[in-house]
């Protein structure tokens, strides 16, 4: 058994109507960072995308898929 999150189990929890509100809030906050893109130079976009990707990876790695 691996420690990798199981997307099917996570999706099943969400379909069951029991989303983890903390995880949802963290994802929304990470994605909200993308709203800064129009105010930044295009050359700075990569850093924003990398930061969002890193944060989403952290959130996903902390999801309990039991």
N, CA, C, O and CB atoms as a CASP TS submission, in Angstrom:
PFRMAT TS
TARGET T0000
AUTHOR 0000-0000-0000
METHOD Language model
MODEL 1
PARENT N/A
ATOM      1  N   UNK     1       0.843  -1.186   0.000  1.00  0.00           N
ATOM      2  CA  UNK     1       0.000   0.000   0.000  1.00  0.00           C
ATOM      3  C   UNK     1       0.883   1.242   0.000  1.00  0.00           C
ATOM      4  O   UNK     1       1.882   1.304   0.717  1.00  0.00           O
ATOM      5  CB  UNK     1      -0.956   0.002   1.220  1.00  0.00           C
ATOM      6  N   UNK     2       0.513   2.215  -0.796  1.00  0.00           N
ATOM      7  CA  UNK     2       1.302   3.438  -0.888  1.00  0.00           C
ATOM      8  C   UNK     2       0.670   4.528  -0.039  1.00  0.00           C
ATOM      9  O   UNK     2      -0.477   4.411   0.391  1.00  0.00           O
ATOM     10  CB  UNK     2       1.428   3.900  -2.351  1.00  0.00           C
ATOM     11  N   UNK     3       1.426   5.579   0.196  1.00  0.00           N
ATOM     12  CA  UNK     3       0.925   6.740   0.930  1.00  0.00           C
ATOM     13  C   UNK     3       0.306   7.767   0.001  1.00  0.00           C
ATOM     14  O   UNK     3      -0.121   8.831   0.447  1.00  0.00           O
ATOM     15  CB  UNK     3       2.042   7.381   1.732  1.00  0.00           C
ATOM     16  N   UNK     4       0.254   7.456  -1.294  1.00  0.00           N
ATOM     17  CA  UNK     4      -0.296   8.394  -2.270  1.00  0.00           C
ATOM     18  C   UNK     4      -1.801   8.530  -2.077  1.00  0.00           C
ATOM     19  O   UNK     4      -2.486   7.536  -1.834  1.00  0.00           O
ATOM     20  CB  UNK     4       0.022   7.934  -3.708  1.00  0.00           C
ATOM     21  N   UNK     5      -2.318   9.748  -2.181  1.00  0.00           N
ATOM     22  CA  UNK     5      -3.766   9.941  -2.066  1.00  0.00           C
ATOM     23  C   UNK     5      -4.500   9.177  -3.169  1.00  0.00           C
ATOM     24  O   UNK     5      -3.999   9.038  -4.285  1.00  0.00           O
ATOM     25  CB  UNK     5      -4.118  11.445  -2.132  1.00  0.00           C
ATOM     26  N   UNK     6      -5.664   8.697  -2.847  1.00  0.00           N
ATOM     27  CA  UNK     6      -6.481   7.950  -3.790  1.00  0.00           C
ATOM     28  C   UNK     6      -7.558   8.874  -4.333  1.00  0.00           C
ATOM     29  O   UNK     6      -8.522   9.170  -3.626  1.00  0.00           O
ATOM     30  CB  UNK     6      -7.107   6.694  -3.123  1.00  0.00           C
ATOM     31  N   UNK     7      -7.418   9.341  -5.584  1.00  0.00           N
ATOM     32  CA  UNK     7      -8.396  10.277  -6.145  1.00  0.00           C
ATOM     33  C   UNK     7      -9.813   9.730  -6.147  1.00  0.00           C
ATOM     34  O   UNK     7     -10.761  10.489  -5.946  1.00  0.00           O
ATOM     35  CB  UNK     7      -8.005  10.643  -7.547  1.00  0.00           C
ATOM     36  N   UNK     8      -9.982   8.433  -6.369  1.00  0.00           N
ATOM     37  CA  UNK     8     -11.329   7.851  -6.389  1.00  0.00           C
ATOM     38  C   UNK     8     -11.978   7.946  -5.014  1.00  0.00           C
ATOM     39  O   UNK     8     -13.171   8.233  -4.913  1.00  0.00           O
ATOM     40  CB  UNK     8     -11.278   6.385  -6.849  1.00  0.00           C
ATOM     41  N   UNK     9     -11.212   7.709  -3.961  1.00  0.00           N
ATOM     42  CA  UNK     9     -11.762   7.801  -2.607  1.00  0.00           C
ATOM     43  C   UNK     9     -12.131   9.244  -2.267  1.00  0.00           C
ATOM     44  O   UNK     9     -13.161   9.500  -1.644  1.00  0.00           O
ATOM     45  CB  UNK     9     -10.755   7.257  -1.580  1.00  0.00           C
ATOM     46  N   UNK    10     -11.297  10.162  -2.675  1.00  0.00           N
ATOM     47  CA  UNK    10     -11.579  11.577  -2.426  1.00  0.00           C
ATOM     48  C   UNK    10     -12.833  11.995  -3.179  1.00  0.00           C
ATOM     49  O   UNK    10     -13.700  12.664  -2.616  1.00  0.00           O
ATOM     50  CB  UNK    10     -10.380  12.460  -2.844  1.00  0.00           C
ATOM     51  N   UNK    11     -12.936  11.608  -4.438  1.00  0.00           N
ATOM     52  CA  UNK    11     -14.117  11.946  -5.228  1.00  0.00           C
ATOM     53  C   UNK    11     -15.367  11.332  -4.622  1.00  0.00           C
ATOM     54  O   UNK    11     -16.426  11.961  -4.617  1.00  0.00           O
ATOM     55  CB  UNK    11     -13.949  11.477  -6.671  1.00  0.00           C
ATOM     56  N   UNK    12     -15.259  10.118  -4.115  1.00  0.00           N
ATOM     57  CA  UNK    12     -16.400   9.475  -3.476  1.00  0.00           C
ATOM     58  C   UNK    12     -16.871  10.224  -2.249  1.00  0.00           C
ATOM     59  O   UNK    12     -18.074  10.345  -2.020  1.00  0.00           O
ATOM     60  CB  UNK    12     -16.055   8.063  -3.102  1.00  0.00           C
ATOM     61  N   UNK    13     -15.944  10.727  -1.460  1.00  0.00           N
ATOM     62  CA  UNK    13     -16.318  11.518  -0.282  1.00  0.00           C
ATOM     63  C   UNK    13     -17.033  12.782  -0.702  1.00  0.00           C
ATOM     64  O   UNK    13     -18.013  13.178  -0.072  1.00  0.00           O
ATOM     65  CB  UNK    13     -15.083  11.866   0.561  1.00  0.00           C
ATOM     66  N   UNK    14     -16.558  13.422  -1.757  1.00  0.00           N
ATOM     67  CA  UNK    14     -17.185  14.657  -2.216  1.00  0.00           C
ATOM     68  C   UNK    14     -18.584  14.384  -2.759  1.00  0.00           C
ATOM     69  O   UNK    14     -19.508  15.154  -2.497  1.00  0.00           O
ATOM     70  CB  UNK    14     -16.321  15.330  -3.290  1.00  0.00           C
ATOM     71  N   UNK    15     -18.749  13.300  -3.509  1.00  0.00           N
ATOM     72  CA  UNK    15     -20.072  12.946  -4.030  1.00  0.00           C
ATOM     73  C   UNK    15     -21.030  12.617  -2.901  1.00  0.00           C
ATOM     74  O   UNK    15     -22.231  12.861  -3.018  1.00  0.00           O
ATOM     75  CB  UNK    15     -19.971  11.761  -4.991  1.00  0.00           C
ATOM     76  N   UNK    16     -20.522  12.073  -1.819  1.00  0.00           N
ATOM     77  CA  UNK    16     -21.362  11.702  -0.686  1.00  0.00           C
ATOM     78  C   UNK    16     -21.846  12.930   0.074  1.00  0.00           C
ATOM     79  O   UNK    16     -22.633  12.804   1.012  1.00  0.00           O
ATOM     80  CB  UNK    16     -20.601  10.774   0.252  1.00  0.00           C
ATOM     81  N   UNK    17     -21.391  14.105  -0.313  1.00  0.00           N
ATOM     82  CA  UNK    17     -21.839  15.336   0.328  1.00  0.00           C
ATOM     83  C   UNK    17     -21.106  15.653   1.617  1.00  0.00           C
ATOM     84  O   UNK    17     -21.612  16.417   2.439  1.00  0.00           O
ATOM     85  CB  UNK    17     -23.297  15.253   0.605  1.00  0.00           C
ATOM     86  N   UNK    18     -19.929  15.087   1.813  1.00  0.00           N
ATOM     87  CA  UNK    18     -19.168  15.351   3.028  1.00  0.00           C
ATOM     88  C   UNK    18     -17.797  15.915   2.692  1.00  0.00           C
ATOM     89  O   UNK    18     -16.786  15.351   3.112  1.00  0.00           O
ATOM     90  CB  UNK    18     -19.026  14.075   3.860  1.00  0.00           C
ATOM     91  N   UNK    19     -17.734  17.021   1.942  1.00  0.00           N
ATOM     92  CA  UNK    19     -16.414  17.580   1.611  1.00  0.00           C
ATOM     93  C   UNK    19     -15.726  18.129   2.850  1.00  0.00           C
ATOM     94  O   UNK    19     -16.367  18.658   3.758  1.00  0.00           O
ATOM     95  CB  UNK    19     -16.546  18.687   0.555  1.00  0.00           C
ATOM     96  N   UNK    20     -14.452  17.996   2.865  1.00  0.00           N
ATOM     97  CA  UNK    20     -13.665  18.543   3.957  1.00  0.00           C
ATOM     98  C   UNK    20     -13.534  20.039   3.713  1.00  0.00           C
ATOM     99  O   UNK    20     -12.816  20.471   2.811  1.00  0.00           O
ATOM    100  CB  UNK    20     -12.258  17.849   4.063  1.00  0.00           C
ATOM    101  N   UNK    21     -14.230  20.819   4.517  1.00  0.00           N
ATOM    102  CA  UNK    21     -14.269  22.269   4.294  1.00  0.00           C
ATOM    103  C   UNK    21     -12.901  22.919   4.431  1.00  0.00           C
ATOM    104  O   UNK    21     -12.613  23.903   3.750  1.00  0.00           O
ATOM    105  CB  UNK    21     -15.232  22.916   5.263  1.00  0.00           C
ATOM    106  N   UNK    22     -12.063  22.386   5.296  1.00  0.00           N
ATOM    107  CA  UNK    22     -10.721  22.954   5.441  1.00  0.00           C
ATOM    108  C   UNK    22      -9.914  22.766   4.165  1.00  0.00           C
ATOM    109  O   UNK    22      -9.227  23.687   3.723  1.00  0.00           O
ATOM    110  CB  UNK    22      -9.988  22.313   6.626  1.00  0.00           C
ATOM    111  N   UNK    23      -9.991  21.588   3.573  1.00  0.00           N
ATOM    112  CA  UNK    23      -9.272  21.311   2.336  1.00  0.00           C
ATOM    113  C   UNK    23      -9.819  22.198   1.230  1.00  0.00           C
ATOM    114  O   UNK    23      -9.060  22.783   0.458  1.00  0.00           O
ATOM    115  CB  UNK    23      -9.386  19.815   1.949  1.00  0.00           C
ATOM    116  N   UNK    24     -11.127  22.292   1.158  1.00  0.00           N
ATOM    117  CA  UNK    24     -11.747  23.130   0.136  1.00  0.00           C
ATOM    118  C   UNK    24     -11.292  24.580   0.268  1.00  0.00           C
ATOM    119  O   UNK    24     -11.000  25.232  -0.734  1.00  0.00           O
ATOM    120  CB  UNK    24     -13.272  23.045   0.230  1.00  0.00           C
ATOM    121  N   UNK    25     -11.231  25.082   1.487  1.00  0.00           N
ATOM    122  CA  UNK    25     -10.791  26.461   1.715  1.00  0.00           C
ATOM    123  C   UNK    25      -9.329  26.641   1.315  1.00  0.00           C
ATOM    124  O   UNK    25      -8.958  27.669   0.749  1.00  0.00           O
ATOM    125  CB  UNK    25     -10.986  26.849   3.190  1.00  0.00           C
ATOM    126  N   UNK    26      -8.504  25.642   1.609  1.00  0.00           N
ATOM    127  CA  UNK    26      -7.087  25.738   1.245  1.00  0.00           C
ATOM    128  C   UNK    26      -6.911  25.731  -0.273  1.00  0.00           C
ATOM    129  O   UNK    26      -6.079  26.464  -0.807  1.00  0.00           O
ATOM    130  CB  UNK    26      -6.291  24.581   1.875  1.00  0.00           C
ATOM    131  N   UNK    27      -7.685  24.910  -0.959  1.00  0.00           N
ATOM    132  CA  UNK    27      -7.619  24.871  -2.422  1.00  0.00           C
ATOM    133  C   UNK    27      -8.082  26.205  -2.994  1.00  0.00           C
ATOM    134  O   UNK    27      -7.443  26.753  -3.892  1.00  0.00           O
ATOM    135  CB  UNK    27      -8.481  23.711  -2.984  1.00  0.00           C
ATOM    136  N   UNK    28      -9.183  26.723  -2.480  1.00  0.00           N
ATOM    137  CA  UNK    28      -9.693  28.016  -2.952  1.00  0.00           C
ATOM    138  C   UNK    28      -8.670  29.125  -2.724  1.00  0.00           C
ATOM    139  O   UNK    28      -8.485  29.985  -3.585  1.00  0.00           O
ATOM    140  CB  UNK    28     -11.013  28.365  -2.243  1.00  0.00           C
ATOM    141  N   UNK    29      -8.008  29.110  -1.576  1.00  0.00           N
ATOM    142  CA  UNK    29      -6.991  30.123  -1.288  1.00  0.00           C
ATOM    143  C   UNK    29      -5.821  30.016  -2.262  1.00  0.00           C
ATOM    144  O   UNK    29      -5.316  31.024  -2.756  1.00  0.00           O
ATOM    145  CB  UNK    29      -6.489  29.982   0.157  1.00  0.00           C
ATOM    146  N   UNK    30      -5.398  28.780  -2.532  1.00  0.00           N
ATOM    147  CA  UNK    30      -4.287  28.583  -3.471  1.00  0.00           C
ATOM    148  C   UNK    30      -4.672  29.073  -4.863  1.00  0.00           C
ATOM    149  O   UNK    30      -3.906  29.779  -5.519  1.00  0.00           O
ATOM    150  CB  UNK    30      -3.874  27.094  -3.525  1.00  0.00           C
ATOM    151  N   UNK    31      -5.864  28.690  -5.303  1.00  0.00           N
ATOM    152  CA  UNK    31      -6.311  29.115  -6.632  1.00  0.00           C
ATOM    153  C   UNK    31      -6.567  30.619  -6.683  1.00  0.00           C
ATOM    154  O   UNK    31      -6.426  31.239  -7.737  1.00  0.00           O
ATOM    155  CB  UNK    31      -7.577  28.359  -7.030  1.00  0.00           C
ATOM    156  N   UNK    32      -6.939  31.196  -5.563  1.00  0.00           N
ATOM    157  CA  UNK    32      -7.167  32.634  -5.504  1.00  0.00           C
ATOM    158  C   UNK    32      -5.918  33.436  -5.826  1.00  0.00           C
ATOM    159  O   UNK    32      -5.998  34.576  -6.283  1.00  0.00           O
ATOM    160  CB  UNK    32      -7.674  33.017  -4.143  1.00  0.00           C
ATOM    161  N   UNK    33      -4.775  32.834  -5.585  1.00  0.00           N
ATOM    162  CA  UNK    33      -3.507  33.487  -5.913  1.00  0.00           C
ATOM    163  C   UNK    33      -3.412  33.803  -7.392  1.00  0.00           C
ATOM    164  O   UNK    33      -2.746  34.760  -7.787  1.00  0.00           O
ATOM    165  CB  UNK    33      -2.336  32.613  -5.496  1.00  0.00           C
ATOM    166  N   UNK    34      -4.078  33.000  -8.213  1.00  0.00           N
ATOM    167  CA  UNK    34      -4.041  33.223  -9.661  1.00  0.00           C
ATOM    168  C   UNK    34      -4.685  34.549 -10.052  1.00  0.00           C
ATOM    169  O   UNK    34      -4.420  35.070 -11.135  1.00  0.00           O
ATOM    170  CB  UNK    34      -4.741  32.081 -10.383  1.00  0.00           C
ATOM    171  N   UNK    35      -5.516  35.089  -9.190  1.00  0.00           N
ATOM    172  CA  UNK    35      -6.167  36.363  -9.483  1.00  0.00           C
ATOM    173  C   UNK    35      -5.184  37.529  -9.531  1.00  0.00           C
ATOM    174  O   UNK    35      -5.521  38.604 -10.027  1.00  0.00           O
ATOM    175  CB  UNK    35      -7.232  36.641  -8.453  1.00  0.00           C
ATOM    176  N   UNK    36      -3.980  37.325  -9.022  1.00  0.00           N
ATOM    177  CA  UNK    36      -2.964  38.378  -9.061  1.00  0.00           C
ATOM    178  C   UNK    36      -2.287  38.479 -10.422  1.00  0.00           C
ATOM    179  O   UNK    36      -1.601  39.462 -10.705  1.00  0.00           O
ATOM    180  CB  UNK    36      -1.919  38.130  -7.993  1.00  0.00           C
ATOM    181  N   UNK    37      -2.478  37.469 -11.264  1.00  0.00           N
ATOM    182  CA  UNK    37      -1.768  37.428 -12.553  1.00  0.00           C
ATOM    183  C   UNK    37      -1.961  38.671 -13.422  1.00  0.00           C
ATOM    184  O   UNK    37      -0.979  39.152 -13.987  1.00  0.00           O
ATOM    185  CB  UNK    37      -2.215  36.228 -13.325  1.00  0.00           C
ATOM    186  N   UNK    38      -3.166  39.214 -13.561  1.00  0.00           N
ATOM    187  CA  UNK    38      -3.324  40.383 -14.438  1.00  0.00           C
ATOM    188  C   UNK    38      -2.497  41.599 -14.000  1.00  0.00           C
ATOM    189  O   UNK    38      -2.174  42.462 -14.817  1.00  0.00           O
ATOM    190  CB  UNK    38      -4.782  40.771 -14.498  1.00  0.00           C
ATOM    191  N   UNK    39      -2.161  41.662 -12.718  1.00  0.00           N
ATOM    192  CA  UNK    39      -1.395  42.795 -12.204  1.00  0.00           C
ATOM    193  C   UNK    39       0.116  42.598 -12.291  1.00  0.00           C
ATOM    194  O   UNK    39       0.886  43.503 -11.971  1.00  0.00           O
ATOM    195  CB  UNK    39      -1.779  43.053 -10.778  1.00  0.00           C
ATOM    196  N   UNK    40       0.533  41.414 -12.724  1.00  0.00           N
ATOM    197  CA  UNK    40       1.960  41.096 -12.764  1.00  0.00           C
ATOM    198  C   UNK    40       2.478  41.069 -14.197  1.00  0.00           C
ATOM    199  O   UNK    40       1.728  40.861 -15.151  1.00  0.00           O
ATOM    200  CB  UNK    40       2.226  39.749 -12.085  1.00  0.00           C
ATOM    201  N   UNK    41       3.776  41.287 -14.315  1.00  0.00           N
ATOM    202  CA  UNK    41       4.428  41.124 -15.618  1.00  0.00           C
ATOM    203  C   UNK    41       4.382  39.649 -15.994  1.00  0.00           C
ATOM    204  O   UNK    41       4.443  38.782 -15.122  1.00  0.00           O
ATOM    205  CB  UNK    41       5.908  41.651 -15.589  1.00  0.00           C
ATOM    206  N   UNK    42       4.275  39.363 -17.264  1.00  0.00           N
ATOM    207  CA  UNK    42       4.199  37.989 -17.735  1.00  0.00           C
ATOM    208  C   UNK    42       5.392  37.174 -17.235  1.00  0.00           C
ATOM    209  O   UNK    42       5.261  35.982 -16.954  1.00  0.00           O
ATOM    210  CB  UNK    42       4.135  37.954 -19.265  1.00  0.00           C
ATOM    211  N   UNK    43       6.535  37.807 -17.126  1.00  0.00           N
ATOM    212  CA  UNK    43       7.727  37.094 -16.658  1.00  0.00           C
ATOM    213  C   UNK    43       7.585  36.617 -15.217  1.00  0.00           C
ATOM    214  O   UNK    43       8.316  35.721 -14.793  1.00  0.00           O
ATOM    215  CB  UNK    43       8.949  37.988 -16.779  1.00  0.00           C
ATOM    216  N   UNK    44       6.667  37.192 -14.465  1.00  0.00           N
ATOM    217  CA  UNK    44       6.452  36.786 -13.072  1.00  0.00           C
ATOM    218  C   UNK    44       5.385  35.697 -12.934  1.00  0.00           C
ATOM    219  O   UNK    44       5.194  35.164 -11.841  1.00  0.00           O
ATOM    220  CB  UNK    44       6.054  37.993 -12.239  1.00  0.00           C
ATOM    221  N   UNK    45       4.697  35.361 -14.010  1.00  0.00           N
ATOM    222  CA  UNK    45       3.621  34.377 -13.946  1.00  0.00           C
ATOM    223  C   UNK    45       4.122  32.990 -13.555  1.00  0.00           C
ATOM    224  O   UNK    45       3.448  32.272 -12.816  1.00  0.00           O
ATOM    225  CB  UNK    45       2.912  34.304 -15.276  1.00  0.00           C
ATOM    226  N   UNK    46       5.287  32.614 -14.042  1.00  0.00           N
ATOM    227  CA  UNK    46       5.813  31.281 -13.754  1.00  0.00           C
ATOM    228  C   UNK    46       5.952  31.068 -12.252  1.00  0.00           C
ATOM    229  O   UNK    46       5.597  30.005 -11.743  1.00  0.00           O
ATOM    230  CB  UNK    46       7.168  31.075 -14.444  1.00  0.00           C
ATOM    231  N   UNK    47       6.455  32.050 -11.550  1.00  0.00           N
ATOM    232  CA  UNK    47       6.626  31.926 -10.101  1.00  0.00           C
ATOM    233  C   UNK    47       5.276  31.737  -9.412  1.00  0.00           C
ATOM    234  O   UNK    47       5.167  30.961  -8.463  1.00  0.00           O
ATOM    235  CB  UNK    47       7.343  33.167  -9.535  1.00  0.00           C
ATOM    236  N   UNK    48       4.258  32.439  -9.882  1.00  0.00           N
ATOM    237  CA  UNK    48       2.923  32.295  -9.299  1.00  0.00           C
ATOM    238  C   UNK    48       2.391  30.891  -9.560  1.00  0.00           C
ATOM    239  O   UNK    48       1.888  30.236  -8.648  1.00  0.00           O
ATOM    240  CB  UNK    48       1.953  33.355  -9.873  1.00  0.00           C
ATOM    241  N   UNK    49       2.500  30.430 -10.802  1.00  0.00           N
ATOM    242  CA  UNK    49       2.031  29.079 -11.137  1.00  0.00           C
ATOM    243  C   UNK    49       2.756  28.025 -10.317  1.00  0.00           C
ATOM    244  O   UNK    49       2.134  27.080  -9.831  1.00  0.00           O
ATOM    245  CB  UNK    49       2.224  28.799 -12.629  1.00  0.00           C
ATOM    246  N   UNK    50       4.066  28.178 -10.161  1.00  0.00           N
ATOM    247  CA  UNK    50       4.834  27.212  -9.377  1.00  0.00           C
ATOM    248  C   UNK    50       4.398  27.227  -7.913  1.00  0.00           C
ATOM    249  O   UNK    50       4.299  26.175  -7.281  1.00  0.00           O
ATOM    250  CB  UNK    50       6.337  27.510  -9.486  1.00  0.00           C
ATOM    251  N   UNK    51       4.142  28.405  -7.382  1.00  0.00           N
ATOM    252  CA  UNK    51       3.685  28.509  -5.997  1.00  0.00           C
ATOM    253  C   UNK    51       2.331  27.863  -5.792  1.00  0.00           C
ATOM    254  O   UNK    51       2.116  27.171  -4.796  1.00  0.00           O
ATOM    255  CB  UNK    51       3.623  29.954  -5.576  1.00  0.00           C
ATOM    256  N   UNK    52       1.420  28.080  -6.720  1.00  0.00           N
ATOM    257  CA  UNK    52       0.091  27.472  -6.634  1.00  0.00           C
ATOM    258  C   UNK    52       0.213  25.956  -6.745  1.00  0.00           C
ATOM    259  O   UNK    52      -0.409  25.227  -5.973  1.00  0.00           O
ATOM    260  CB  UNK    52      -0.846  28.026  -7.744  1.00  0.00           C
ATOM    261  N   UNK    53       1.002  25.479  -7.689  1.00  0.00           N
ATOM    262  CA  UNK    53       1.178  24.041  -7.857  1.00  0.00           C
ATOM    263  C   UNK    53       1.758  23.414  -6.596  1.00  0.00           C
ATOM    264  O   UNK    53       1.316  22.344  -6.178  1.00  0.00           O
ATOM    265  CB  UNK    53       2.083  23.749  -9.056  1.00  0.00           C
ATOM    266  N   UNK    54       2.741  24.067  -5.986  1.00  0.00           N
ATOM    267  CA  UNK    54       3.361  23.546  -4.771  1.00  0.00           C
ATOM    268  C   UNK    54       2.341  23.487  -3.639  1.00  0.00           C
ATOM    269  O   UNK    54       2.273  22.497  -2.910  1.00  0.00           O
ATOM    270  CB  UNK    54       4.566  24.413  -4.362  1.00  0.00           C
ATOM    271  N   UNK    55       1.554  24.540  -3.495  1.00  0.00           N
ATOM    272  CA  UNK    55       0.560  24.573  -2.419  1.00  0.00           C
ATOM    273  C   UNK    55      -0.507  23.500  -2.624  1.00  0.00           C
ATOM    274  O   UNK    55      -0.908  22.836  -1.669  1.00  0.00           O
ATOM    275  CB  UNK    55      -0.098  25.959  -2.338  1.00  0.00           C
ATOM    276  N   UNK    56      -0.966  23.327  -3.861  1.00  0.00           N
ATOM    277  CA  UNK    56      -1.965  22.290  -4.133  1.00  0.00           C
ATOM    278  C   UNK    56      -1.397  20.896  -3.866  1.00  0.00           C
ATOM    279  O   UNK    56      -2.104  20.024  -3.362  1.00  0.00           O
ATOM    280  CB  UNK    56      -2.457  22.389  -5.587  1.00  0.00           C
ATOM    281  N   UNK    57      -0.140  20.687  -4.197  1.00  0.00           N
ATOM    282  CA  UNK    57       0.508  19.400  -3.921  1.00  0.00           C
ATOM    283  C   UNK    57       0.573  19.158  -2.415  1.00  0.00           C
ATOM    284  O   UNK    57       0.355  18.035  -1.963  1.00  0.00           O
ATOM    285  CB  UNK    57       1.931  19.358  -4.536  1.00  0.00           C
ATOM    286  N   UNK    58       0.873  20.202  -1.630  1.00  0.00           N
ATOM    287  CA  UNK    58       0.914  20.073  -0.171  1.00  0.00           C
ATOM    288  C   UNK    58      -0.464  19.727   0.388  1.00  0.00           C
ATOM    289  O   UNK    58      -0.598  18.852   1.243  1.00  0.00           O
ATOM    290  CB  UNK    58       1.431  21.372   0.468  1.00  0.00           C
ATOM    291  N   UNK    59      -1.477  20.421  -0.103  1.00  0.00           N
ATOM    292  CA  UNK    59      -2.840  20.165   0.361  1.00  0.00           C
ATOM    293  C   UNK    59      -3.231  18.731   0.036  1.00  0.00           C
ATOM    294  O   UNK    59      -3.765  18.027   0.893  1.00  0.00           O
ATOM    295  CB  UNK    59      -3.839  21.159  -0.282  1.00  0.00           C
ATOM    296  N   UNK    60      -2.972  18.290  -1.192  1.00  0.00           N
ATOM    297  CA  UNK    60      -3.328  16.949  -1.598  1.00  0.00           C
ATOM    298  C   UNK    60      -2.581  15.905  -0.781  1.00  0.00           C
ATOM    299  O   UNK    60      -3.146  14.865  -0.442  1.00  0.00           O
ATOM    300  CB  UNK    60      -3.048  16.758  -3.071  1.00  0.00           C
ATOM    301  N   UNK    61      -1.333  16.165  -0.466  1.00  0.00           N
ATOM    302  CA  UNK    61      -0.557  15.188   0.304  1.00  0.00           C
ATOM    303  C   UNK    61      -1.056  15.069   1.739  1.00  0.00           C
ATOM    304  O   UNK    61      -0.770  14.078   2.410  1.00  0.00           O
ATOM    305  CB  UNK    61       0.917  15.569   0.302  1.00  0.00           C
ATOM    306  N   UNK    62      -1.790  16.055   2.214  1.00  0.00           N
ATOM    307  CA  UNK    62      -2.318  16.032   3.577  1.00  0.00           C
ATOM    308  C   UNK    62      -3.752  15.500   3.660  1.00  0.00           C
ATOM    309  O   UNK    62      -4.304  15.375   4.754  1.00  0.00           O
ATOM    310  CB  UNK    62      -2.263  17.420   4.162  1.00  0.00           C
ATOM    311  N   UNK    63      -4.348  15.193   2.523  1.00  0.00           N
ATOM    312  CA  UNK    63      -5.724  14.704   2.508  1.00  0.00           C
ATOM    313  C   UNK    63      -5.742  13.259   2.995  1.00  0.00           C
ATOM    314  O   UNK    63      -4.981  12.420   2.515  1.00  0.00           O
ATOM    315  CB  UNK    63      -6.344  14.818   1.082  1.00  0.00           C
ATOM    316  N   UNK    64      -6.606  12.988   3.937  1.00  0.00           N
ATOM    317  CA  UNK    64      -6.773  11.638   4.457  1.00  0.00           C
ATOM    318  C   UNK    64      -7.803  10.940   3.595  1.00  0.00           C
ATOM    319  O   UNK    64      -8.989  11.260   3.666  1.00  0.00           O
ATOM    320  CB  UNK    64      -7.200  11.645   5.961  1.00  0.00           C
ATOM    321  N   UNK    65      -7.364   9.986   2.777  1.00  0.00           N
ATOM    322  CA  UNK    65      -8.278   9.336   1.854  1.00  0.00           C
ATOM    323  C   UNK    65      -8.864   8.047   2.420  1.00  0.00           C
ATOM    324  O   UNK    65      -9.320   7.188   1.665  1.00  0.00           O
ATOM    325  CB  UNK    65      -7.571   9.047   0.558  1.00  0.00           C
ATOM    326  N   UNK    66      -8.856   7.911   3.704  1.00  0.00           N
ATOM    327  CA  UNK    66      -9.404   6.698   4.334  1.00  0.00           C
ATOM    328  C   UNK    66     -10.894   6.646   4.252  1.00  0.00           C
ATOM    329  O   UNK    66     -11.505   5.693   4.735  1.00  0.00           O
ATOM    330  CB  UNK    66      -8.988   6.610   5.772  1.00  0.00           C
TER
END
